[in-house]
Amino acid sequence: AQSVTQPDIHITVSEGASLELRCNYSYGATPYLFWYVQSPGQGLQLLLKYFSGDTLVQGIKGFEAEFKRSQSSFNLRKPSVHWSDAAEYFCAVAPRTGTASKLTFGTGTRLQVTL
Amino acid sequence: EAGVVQSPRYKIIEKKQPVAFWCNPISGHNTLYWYLQNLGQGPELLIRYENEEAVDDSQLPKDRFSAERLKGVDSTLKIQPAELGDSAVYLCASSLDPPPTGLHEQYFGPGTRLTVT
């Protein structure tokens, strides 16, 4: 069955420290890959997406993610976290073909930033 | 340009009561999605519209949930009667194109947080 796993439910980092949020997927073929952020009371905002090509993808707000086919992973990183990055982060996947294609989200990782 | 608008933002009702959520997508977006987000979970698709046609409602619990998108613009999601387990956030999203292309540029509204007591 197709699935997305975010192993870390909650992560706490100090402001200025580096961040890595993990995402693993189980799919028959490489899907489209996405990272979204959800701040309290806000809708989901797309941070970045991977379709093909360079496996290191740059996104908004200084985030990047690396696709590793051998590990079926798409981990999100940021070199230096800001207090405003505190939010819930969701990894999502979608099949590359078919009009019935839809996003399947992981359970999310809640990021807390300490000052 | 305005984003996806949802109302109300919060709703508290007693079980067995009806409730309705409204969504206004981004202007020109033909594809509209309703998602259910339970506490501590990622969103799950309930229904997808292409213009006024519901093209994927396989995850919509049809015994109590209904949705409509008259004229292919605004949409309403209804629950009747509501149950305690329906307490969740209901998200609306829209995209210019249908999947799979439209998944790349899907914009989400802030959601409606429903509490059923």
Interface residues (C-beta under 8 A of the other chain):
Chain A: V4 I9 Y32 F34 Y36 G41 Q42 G43 L44 Q45 L46 K49 F51 F90 A92 A94 P95 R96 T97 G98 T99 A100 S101 K102 L103 F105 G106 T107 G108
Chain B: G3 V4 R9 G40 Q41 G42 P43 E44 L45 R48 V55 D56 L91 A93 P98 P99 P100 L103 H104 E105 Q106 Y107 F108 G109 P110 G111
